[in-house]
Amino acid sequence: MMHPEAMDLLTESIYDAAIEPAGWERVMTMLKEGFSSGAEALYFLDYERRAVRPVHVRGVEDRYLRTFDECFYAADNPFTRAPALHRPGLVRTDQDILSYLGDSKLLRKSQYYNEWLQPQDFGHTIGTTLLAERGIILNFTLLRSAHIGAFDPGEIQVFTRLCRHLQRAFRIAMRLETLDANRSMALDTLDHLRFGVAFVALGGELLHCNSVAEALIRTGDGLTVRNGRIAAVDPSAQRNLGAMLRRLVHDGGSCGRAASLTVRRRGARPLTVSAVRVPSRVPGFVPAKPAILLMIAEPDAVAPSEFDRIGRSYRFTPAESRLAQALLAGGGLRRAAEESGMTYETARWYLKILFQKTGTSRQAELVARLLRDLVVPWKPRREDA
């Protein structure tokens, strides 16, 4: 029977491995010492493809890993003929399998035993299924020499206790991997946008920027980074940028409110910099602080096809869409009117309609709202649908 202190240390190591996969090496070592096993394996079985995918395996040579599929999925393998013993959470030994099938000699007659287990001096197994979905199961198995003997009731009891922790640890690991995958997918999406996106802490520190924003900042033309904070090169523009960020910081009750300004550049049309305060998520063990999302657009950075989705969401007419997209390119209403093929007075009239349809009241707020919706798609209210 495993000593209580060793059991506690092993349990702690299992949860550590759920957070940091490199920790499985220590878990396998402790299992080997505690159960006198010759091999320790965490692996996926795909019954439809008749394949195995190792996750963490120790004690099995590469040449036997390569032949596992052929031997394990052979028709005479008793381990594949007892699905009732592969329910998640149920502990099973080789003796349980043979007792279930009613023939104690089945295993030694099989290809799996004679070509895979016996050549590695494996005679007894104990394992459990941690997950079973659509023909794919995740197994955790210990194998040891026939000379050591079968797993006794005390060892089975300890292994059963460990299995509950293994299941919980696996759920933690799956959740962390999902969160990490979602984060990677979100960052990859930001890098495929045609305009710059940057996240700034309420204190002004630059937290993250996509590849477009990084390239624009690197040129030092219009925007730069000073002391870890995004800043405008022109002093006047920097005052306006600082004021815009401070308004969003102090207006704590208006997460989602947008603001916008233009930043001049040398020999190029100005950048449009818009900002929106994004709220923190629901408080948990680690509080996530609110931040400010900056959207940095160069003239003509937003392709017509990308803007069509926004226009349909707000039910813009073709003329309204042309004006809204021209405003996104910066340069003010007069330039936008010229690029849209309309007079200044007509543009002013359409601008009021754009305010009404987007729920904004100023041109800077309108531009910021449209850029924000290019990052986070706008969802119509029920009455708008």
C-alpha positions, 0 to 999 in steps of 0.5 A: 500500500502506498504511504499516505505522504507519497499519495499526497505528493502524487496527487499534487503532482497530477494537478501540477501536470494538468497545468504544466504538461512537462509535469507528467514526467514526474507523475510517471516516475512516481507511479513507477515507484509506487506500483512497480510498473514497467510502463506508464501510458496516457493515450487516445484510442481511435476505434474507427481509424484503428489508431493510437495517439500517445499523450505521455508514454514511458517504458515502451520502446519506439519500435513497439509504439509503431506496432501497437495499432496492428497488435492491439486492434487484432480480432483476438485481443480480449481488451477490445471485446469488453466495452462495458469495462471501458466506461469512464471512471471504471478501473479494470485489470487484465484479470477483470477483462478475462473474468468478464469474458469467462476465459482466463487463457484468452489473453495468452492466446492473442497476438497482442500478448505474444507480439507486444506484451510478452516481448516487453516482459509485460504480463499484467495491466491496470487502467481506466478510461478518462474520456469516451466520445464518438469512438475515441477514448482516453486511457491511462494504463500501467503495465508490469512484469508477470514476475512481479505478479498481478495488481493486488486489492490494495493497489487497485484501491489506491489506483481507484483513488488516483483515477478520480484525481486523474479525471479532474486533472484531465478536465482542467487540462482540457479547459486550459487547452481550449482557452489557450486555443481560443486565445491563439485563434483570436490573436491570429484573427487580429493579425489578419485584419487590414488595420491596426489593433492595440490593447492599452491598459487604463494606466496607458501601458501597451498590452498587445498589438496586432501585426499591422499596428506593430508595423505602423508604430515601428515606423515612428511616423505618426505613432510611437511607443514611449516608456511602454505607452503608445503615443503620438509623435506630434505634441498636439496630437499627443495631447488629444490622444491623452485626453481621449484616453483619459475620458474613457478611463474616467468614464468608468460606467460607459464601457463600449463608448467610443471616441476617435481622432486623427494623427498626422504623418509626414508625407502621408494622409493622417491615421484615424485612431479610434478607441473604445473601453472594453469591460473586464470579465466576470470577477473570478480568482484572478480579476481581469482589469478593463482595458482600452481597444485602439483601432488604427486605420490608414486611408483605404485600409478597410476593403469594400468587401469588409465594410459591406457587413457593417453597412448591412448591419446598420441598413445603410443605403449605398450613398450612406455606405460610401460616405461612412467608408470615406470617413473611415479613411480620415481627412474630415467631412469635406474630403469624404464628401468629395471622395463619395461624389456628393456636395458638402451639404449633402454629406452633412445631411447623410452624416445626420442619418448615419448618426441616427442609424448608429446611435452616435452624435459626433463624427469621431464617435461614428468613426470609432463605432464603425471601426469597433464593429469591424473588430467585434461584429455588431449584433442587431437588437430584436426590434431591428432584426 
